[in-house]
Amino acid sequence: MENSYDLLILGGGPAGLAAGMYGARARMKTAIIEKGRPGGQAATTEELENYPGFGPGTTGPGLTQAMADHAESFGAEFIKDTIVSLELTNNPKKITGKKGEYFAKAVIFALGAEPRLLNVEGEGKFRGKGVSYCATCDADLFEELDVAVVGSGDAAIEEAEYLTKFAETVTMIVIHEEGKVDANQVSAERAFKSPRLKWIWNSTVKKINGDGIVESLTLKNIKSGEESQLPVNGVFIYIGTVPKTELVKGVLDLTPHGYVFTDEKMATNVEGVFAAGDIRDKYLRQVVTAASDGSIAAVAAERYIHDRELWDREVLKAEKPVVVVYYNPTDMEGTEKAGLVDRFIEENPDRFSLVKVDATRNELVKTRYQIKEEELPLVQLFVNGEVTAAINQINIENLKALLS
Ligand SMILES: Cc1cc2nc3c(=O)[nH]c(=O)nc-3n(C[C@H](O)[C@H](O)[C@H](O)COP(=O)(O)OP(=O)(O)OC[C@H]3O[C@@H](n4cnc5c(N)ncnc54)[C@H](O)[C@@H]3O)c2cc1C
């Protein structure tokens, strides 16, 4: 089928790029669908100095371009398209973009996150006319002008420092008490020493004002309730991000804040669908953890495709009824019991075929047939792809009854 892949990666941020590199290197036919230029949020920061091995002087666009080149060098394909809908429970999985339809045996969902909006008057009206969420993209437009940065997390502080290279003044609007910021200590200490940053504490933006372009902010002091005007030409908003999971609501299990639940192999609740990067429910959202997630997801996806194809061929599409024994290789007693089944099948070679599955490793069957490790060893009889009988007390009598 045209546009058919082993692995489709949705989103070309650090998670998607790392997944693309691992997927293509494992010789899967791999494509990354990205609506813009590869790099994601990381490509919107000029100062990215905490990716191991790449210290000060590293830029987000530079690092992510290297990731994209790396993925491409192993054969990952890049498709420029905006994904608009997903059919993830089918096989193959179908991804619809504005420009085309794409099919895959496994999917890695890595659409990342987008800036959280302030949701105040003027924000939408002046977006691109003084309201920005990306210093790398827009800083040079504010050369020798006055700007404000809203927020005090890592991104806010780092981007504010970058803005000081262009703007005449950079004023931080911080909701916390004086001296308290959300950024890590190293960044915070450096920012406090910067003579080019000004600070307004205990304050939020109530309104963004202007005539065609941004001219001032109406600030509110949350302690005193007092309002004031801050004349600025631009405002950069860094108050966190929200995950891009609207396309999978009701399909993938999400946290109340909309992040995708995964297990440690990045598997979601839907078979063959993995999630990686900022879109996941996790502790630390950074480039290094996104790349780590992507690599795990790609390896797990490869394993899934392999297990699934084997299972389809040897069990679901087998001509004869199949006796499947699920076992745990570290349980000696259970493994010996599983050996009884071997002998039984050897005596009836024409009637049945035998498939043995290490159920501690095969996630696909474990999830699909809800096999619990404490119930191992377990035997199931498959006829025409369906489970027709099962036993978990393996002895000659039960086997005879099962296979009679
Ligand atoms: C300003 C800023 C500074 C940062 N600084 C650092 C730092 O110094 N160090 C650090 O480690 N981390 C930093 N981060 C965090 C880091 O960038 C993220 O953790 C990382 O980019 C997450 O990668 P991701 O691949 O999960 O998602 P993203 O980077 O969000 O990538 C997702 C990709 O999916 C694409 N996409 C979304 N929707 C669609 C669609 N419908 N169709 C097609 N494509 C789509 C997007 O265009 C995007 O390219 C910073 C973030 C920001 C915003």
The ligand as an ORCA input file, in Angstrom:
! r2SCAN-3c Opt
* xyz 0 1
  C      11.545     28.274     25.268
  C      11.917     26.899     25.694
  C      13.189     26.657     26.176
  C      13.584     25.371     26.531
  N      14.831     25.150     27.003
  C      15.239     23.889     27.250
  C      16.577     23.633     27.641
  O      17.410     24.543     27.764
  N      16.943     22.333     27.872
  C      16.066     21.296     27.741
  O      16.484     20.154     27.923
  N      14.781     21.518     27.396
  C      14.351     22.783     27.147
  N      13.041     23.012     26.798
  C      12.101     21.876     26.809
  C      12.266     21.034     25.539
  O      12.280     21.874     24.426
  C      11.143     20.015     25.443
  O      11.153     19.210     26.589
  C      11.282     19.129     24.209
  O      11.325     19.907     23.030
  C      10.138     18.145     24.116
  O      10.291     17.404     22.940
  P       9.062     16.617     22.260
  O       9.626     15.977     21.052
  O       8.393     15.794     23.266
  O       7.998     17.723     21.878
  P       8.089     19.071     21.054
  O       9.439     19.648     21.141
  O       6.927     19.874     21.518
  O       7.861     18.600     19.542
  C       6.606     18.205     19.077
  C       6.568     18.386     17.577
  O       5.306     17.930     17.085
  C       4.895     18.791     16.050
  N       3.427     18.764     15.943
  C       2.523     19.116     16.878
  N       1.274     18.951     16.422
  C       1.393     18.452     15.169
  C       0.453     18.049     14.173
  N      -0.878     18.110     14.379
  N       0.919     17.584     13.000
  C       2.258     17.482     12.764
  N       3.185     17.853     13.669
  C       2.768     18.335     14.847
  C       5.359     20.171     16.495
  O       5.487     21.049     15.364
  C       6.700     19.838     17.125
  O       7.771     19.958     16.217
  C      12.638     24.297     26.442
  C      11.346     24.546     25.962
  C      10.976     25.837     25.594
  C       9.598     26.113     25.078
*
